[in-house]
């Protein structure tokens, strides 16, 4: 399960490195700040669409690569 939720740590890392607040990220993707917080705290698993929206709102893209 830890690997499944590793994306949350990356979201926090990217958001902070881009100097984007949870409130601003929420505004960009059209959700509440509380929703962003729950995703970052790993208490909510977003859909693939939501995860893609989050990443793109910070100027990144989501890729699936073969190991």
N, C-alpha and C positions, 0 to 999 in steps of 0.2 A: 504493500500500500504506500510505503514511503516514496518509491519511485513514481508512482502514479501522481502523487501530490507535489513532486519536485518543481513543477511549473510555478507553483505559488512563490517559492523562494526567488525564482528568476524574475517574476513579475515585480516583486518588491525591489530587487536589485536594479532592474532597468528603470523602474519608476523613480527611484531615488537618484540614480545617476543622471537622469534627464531632468531632475528637479521638478517633478510633477507631483502635486498633492493628490491624495485619494479623491478629494472633492473635484479637482480638475479632471482627473481621469474619468470619474463618474459622469461628469458633464459631457465629456467627449463621446462616451459610449451610450449615453442616455439611460443611466441607471442611478441608483442612490449611492451615496458615500458608504452607507452601511453594507451594501452589496459588495463593493470593492473590498471593504474591510474583512467581510466573511470569507471571500475568496483568498485573500492574503493570509488569513489565520487558519486556512484549511478546514473551515467548518462548512463550506459550501463548495461543491464541485460544479464548475460552470460547464455549459454545453460547449461543443467544439466551436460553434458559431460565436458564442460569447468570448471564448478564449482568443479566437482570431480577431474579433473586434478590439479586445483589450490590447493585444500586441500591436495591431496596426495603428491604434490611436496613439501609441508611443513612438511610431515611426519604424517599427520592426515588422518582420513577417514570420509567420509560423510555417515551419517545414517539417516534414516527416522524412527521415533518412534511414536507410538500412544500416544496421550495425555491422 
